[in-house]
Amino acid sequence: MSSYLLVAPEAVALAVADAAGIGSSIYSATTAAAPSMTSGVAAADDEVSAAIAALFSGHGQGFQAMSARLAVFHREFVRALGQCGGCGCGC
């Protein structure tokens, strides 16, 4: 049994533009938030405050690293969608 799928290239191009815009917005937001997320300042001058600040700073650094990996994936996805979307090449 064969199935057929018709794709409107204009709709794919619009989806690529939307996806690229979403990626750009997310990148801008994570870049703007990076300094405050990765360099926590202790609320007071004691061991507990320093430990909590270090914990949150570590989580912020992990988030930034994960965001960077996801940004690479997103760029690759948008590129692939833009290259093959609607062309019928089966890629």
N, C-alpha and C positions, 0 to 999 in steps of 0.2 A: 504494500500500500504506500503510495507516494503522498507526501504532503507538500503543499506549496505555501510560500510566504511571500507576500508582496510588501516591499518597503518603499516608502516615499522618501527619496533623498533629501527633500526640503525639511521633512520632519526630523530626520537624523541630524542634519546640519544644525537645526534649532536645538536639539537635545545636546549636541556637542558644545554649542555656545553656552547653554545653560549650565552644563556640567563644569565647564571651564570657569564660569563666573562663580559658581559655588566653591570650587577649589581655591580661587583667588581670595574670596571672602574669608574662608577658613584659615588660609595661610596668613592673611593680614591680622586676623584676630589672635592666632597663636603667637605670631611674631611680636605683636604689641604686648601680650601678656607675659612673655618669656622672662623679662627682668624681675617682675614681682613674684613669679612662680618659682624661680630657680635660686633666688638669693634671699632666703628667709632671714628676717631680723628677729632676734629674741625679744619677747615682750618685756622681759625684766633681766636683771643681771644675776641669774641663778642657773644651776645645772638643769633643772626641769625645763625652763624656758628655752635654754640652748638646745636641749635634746629634742624638744617639740619643733623648734625652728629647723633643725637639721633634718628631722623626719619629713616635714612638709617640703623642704627644699629638695630632698631626694625624690619624693613623689613628683614634684614639679619637673625635675630633670628627666625622670622616666617618661612623663607625659610628653615632654618636648621631643625626646628620642622617638617615641612611638608616633608622634605627629609627623616627624620628618620621614619615617618609613611609609606612613600612609600617604603623604604628599607625593612620594615617588610612585607609589601604586596608582594614585589618582591621575597623575600626569600620563603614565603609561596607558591607563584605561581610556582617557580622553583621546590620546593620540591614536590608539587602535580603533576606537569608535569612529574617529574622523577619517581614518584611512580606508576602512572597510565598510562603514555603514552605508547600506543601500547600494553597494556596487554589484552585489550578486556573485562575488568571487569566491565565496565560501570560506573566507579567512576568519 
